[in-house]
Amino acid sequence: MSEPKFWNEKEFKAKELVDGVTAKLIWGEKIMVGIIDFEPFKLVPDHQH
């Protein structure tokens, strides 16, 4: 088993998805975390994953 890894969210650059909505993606060997920040009253268009 590999050693645990720790990430500092502040070390990752945010990518703007749409006006007022940004995402930071942090990933490892078996996990991915998405941190999505919304400015007040901002909406994301309908989409699918």
Secondary structure, 3 states (H helix, E strand, C coil): CCCCCCCCHHHCCCEEEECCEEEEEEECCCCEEEEEEECCCCCCCCCCC
